[in-house]
């Protein structure tokens, strides 16, 4: 489980419900790209024990944080556990998603870019 300071959630626009104000949700964004890059940078740089990236491609990380591979390597060398949960580039789910998106930079390509970055 991620430490409290390293959790990031997305939520629909508007104010957080009162019952969440004293919970582990520290900020809410309607979608990932609405979250400031500085938040990601601070969460990654302040993590000491564990970092988990759970996204189907996690492709945005390499675009928005060009030195991320070096940062994660240094974190791992310092004992921080780094995990990526990503989709299977050869799965039927990925192929169907590519049909839906119908863009030149395919889902499987974005997954493979992440795989190459973390090798």
PLY file of the C-alpha trace (Angstrom):
ply
format ascii 1.0
element vertex 119
property float x
property float y
property float z
element edge 118
property int vertex1
property int vertex2
end_header
0.00 0.00 0.00
1.29 3.46 -0.87
2.02 5.83 1.99
-0.69 8.40 2.61
1.33 11.21 1.03
1.77 9.24 -2.20
-1.86 8.57 -3.01
-3.50 10.43 -5.84
-7.13 10.05 -6.82
-9.20 11.55 -9.56
-12.70 12.78 -8.92
-15.39 14.59 -10.84
-15.20 18.40 -10.85
-16.51 20.21 -7.83
-15.94 20.17 -4.11
-15.06 17.05 -2.22
-17.85 15.65 -0.06
-17.47 16.51 3.61
-16.91 12.86 4.57
-13.71 12.85 2.48
-12.13 15.94 4.01
-10.38 13.99 6.76
-9.66 10.86 4.76
-6.71 9.86 2.65
-7.85 11.76 -0.43
-5.62 14.80 -0.45
-6.63 16.24 -3.82
-9.01 15.40 -6.62
-8.75 16.01 -10.36
-11.37 15.29 -13.01
-8.76 13.50 -15.16
-5.07 12.67 -14.98
-3.85 15.46 -17.23
-5.54 18.05 -14.97
-3.14 17.11 -12.20
-0.16 19.51 -12.19
3.17 17.95 -13.20
4.64 19.28 -9.96
2.32 17.00 -7.96
3.62 13.91 -9.76
7.20 15.13 -9.37
6.72 15.77 -5.63
5.00 12.43 -5.03
7.80 10.57 -6.81
10.64 12.50 -5.20
9.19 12.23 -1.67
8.45 8.49 -1.81
10.80 6.45 0.36
9.36 2.94 0.61
7.22 2.19 -2.42
5.96 3.70 -5.68
3.20 2.01 -7.67
2.21 3.23 -11.12
-1.07 1.61 -12.11
-2.12 2.70 -15.57
-2.79 0.80 -18.74
0.18 2.36 -20.54
1.74 4.89 -18.12
3.04 6.52 -21.30
2.45 10.06 -20.05
5.13 9.60 -17.39
7.95 9.43 -19.91
6.67 12.49 -21.76
6.12 14.67 -18.73
9.15 13.54 -16.72
12.08 13.03 -19.13
14.56 11.90 -16.43
12.13 9.57 -14.69
14.03 6.36 -15.48
17.15 7.75 -13.75
15.11 8.99 -10.79
13.41 5.61 -10.36
16.71 3.75 -10.65
18.19 5.94 -7.91
15.09 5.40 -5.75
15.37 1.62 -6.21
19.06 1.73 -5.29
18.03 3.52 -2.08
15.63 0.69 -1.23
12.36 2.07 -2.58
10.19 -0.63 -4.17
9.07 0.44 -7.67
6.15 -1.34 -9.34
4.37 -0.81 -12.64
0.98 -2.35 -13.36
0.43 -2.08 -17.10
-1.60 -3.73 -19.82
-0.46 -6.58 -22.02
0.49 -5.11 -25.41
-0.52 -8.34 -27.16
-3.89 -8.86 -25.47
-7.33 -8.77 -27.03
-8.28 -5.94 -24.65
-5.44 -3.84 -26.02
-6.40 -4.60 -29.62
-10.00 -3.57 -28.94
-8.86 -0.37 -27.25
-6.75 0.44 -30.31
-9.81 0.05 -32.52
-11.76 2.45 -30.31
-8.98 5.07 -30.16
-7.97 4.69 -33.82
-4.81 6.83 -33.48
-1.35 6.39 -35.03
0.40 6.02 -31.65
-1.28 2.78 -30.62
-1.97 1.53 -27.12
0.39 -1.41 -27.63
3.16 0.96 -28.75
2.67 3.12 -25.65
2.82 0.01 -23.44
6.00 -1.13 -25.20
7.58 2.29 -24.66
6.91 1.94 -20.94
8.33 -1.59 -20.95
11.49 -0.37 -22.68
11.87 2.51 -20.19
11.67 0.23 -17.16
14.02 -2.50 -18.43
0 1
1 2
2 3
3 4
4 5
5 6
6 7
7 8
8 9
9 10
10 11
11 12
12 13
13 14
14 15
15 16
16 17
17 18
18 19
19 20
20 21
21 22
22 23
23 24
24 25
25 26
26 27
27 28
28 29
29 30
30 31
31 32
32 33
33 34
34 35
35 36
36 37
37 38
38 39
39 40
40 41
41 42
42 43
43 44
44 45
45 46
46 47
47 48
48 49
49 50
50 51
51 52
52 53
53 54
54 55
55 56
56 57
57 58
58 59
59 60
60 61
61 62
62 63
63 64
64 65
65 66
66 67
67 68
68 69
69 70
70 71
71 72
72 73
73 74
74 75
75 76
76 77
77 78
78 79
79 80
80 81
81 82
82 83
83 84
84 85
85 86
86 87
87 88
88 89
89 90
90 91
91 92
92 93
93 94
94 95
95 96
96 97
97 98
98 99
99 100
100 101
101 102
102 103
103 104
104 105
105 106
106 107
107 108
108 109
109 110
110 111
111 112
112 113
113 114
114 115
115 116
116 117
117 118
